[in-house]
Amino acid sequence: MTLNIIDITHIIILLTLVATALLAITFRTLLSAVISLAVFGLILSAEFMLLHAPDVAIAEAGIGAALTTAIFIFALKSTKKVEEKEES
């Protein structure tokens, strides 16, 4: 059994996906976890491109990585403001 470059690329991407998912779970700060999830979405969109699904890759990059990350960051910023007001 021989592995070609595409198979090796799939294996590397899948291992990177597992690593970023584990990082998202283990990070203590929420912003770091959100950034890790954004990286996960971008790497997942690269995997979809390798699987010849460009429409799914574009949707994952646009919605899964960009829009969801922006919503999470806006939510984190607004909750920090509420927490700061309660502490004062």
C-alpha positions in Angstrom: 0.0 0.0 0.0 1.5 3.3 -1.1 0.4 6.7 0.0 0.3 9.5 -2.6 0.5 13.2 -1.8 -3.2 13.6 -1.7 -3.6 10.9 1.0 -0.8 12.4 3.0 -2.4 15.8 2.8 -5.7 14.4 4.0 -4.0 12.7 6.9 -2.2 15.9 7.9 -5.4 18.0 7.6 -7.4 15.5 9.7 -4.7 15.5 12.4 -4.7 19.3 12.4 -8.4 19.3 12.8 -8.2 17.0 15.8 -5.5 19.2 17.3 -7.4 22.5 16.9 -10.5 20.9 18.3 -8.6 19.7 21.4 -7.0 23.2 21.7 -10.5 24.8 21.7 -11.5 22.5 24.5 -8.4 23.0 26.6 -8.0 26.8 26.3 -8.9 28.7 29.5 -9.8 32.0 27.9 -12.9 32.2 25.7 -11.3 34.4 23.0 -8.5 31.8 22.5 -11.1 29.0 22.1 -13.1 31.1 19.6 -10.0 31.7 17.5 -9.2 28.0 17.7 -12.6 27.3 16.4 -12.1 29.8 13.5 -8.9 28.0 12.6 -10.8 24.7 12.7 -13.4 26.1 10.3 -10.7 27.3 7.9 -8.9 24.0 7.9 -12.1 22.2 7.4 -12.9 24.3 4.4 -9.5 23.3 3.0 -10.4 19.7 3.4 -13.7 20.2 1.6 -11.7 21.7 -1.3 -9.5 18.6 -1.4 -12.6 16.5 -1.5 -13.8 18.5 -4.6 -16.7 20.2 -2.9 -16.0 23.9 -3.5 -19.5 25.1 -2.7 -19.4 23.5 0.7 -15.9 24.9 1.3 -17.0 28.4 0.5 -20.0 28.0 2.8 -17.8 26.7 5.6 -15.3 29.4 5.2 -17.8 32.2 5.0 -20.3 31.1 7.6 -18.5 28.5 9.7 -15.3 30.3 10.1 -16.0 34.0 9.5 -19.5 34.8 10.5 -19.7 32.5 13.5 -16.4 33.8 14.8 -17.6 37.4 14.5 -20.8 36.6 16.4 -18.8 34.8 19.1 -16.5 37.8 19.5 -19.3 40.3 19.6 -21.0 38.2 22.3 -17.8 38.0 24.3 -17.3 41.7 24.1 -20.8 42.4 25.2 -20.7 40.0 28.2 -17.4 41.5 29.4 -19.1 44.9 29.5 -21.9 43.5 31.6 -19.4 41.7 33.9 -17.4 45.0 34.4 -20.6 46.9 35.3 -21.6 44.3 37.9 -18.2 44.4 39.5 -18.2 48.2 39.9 
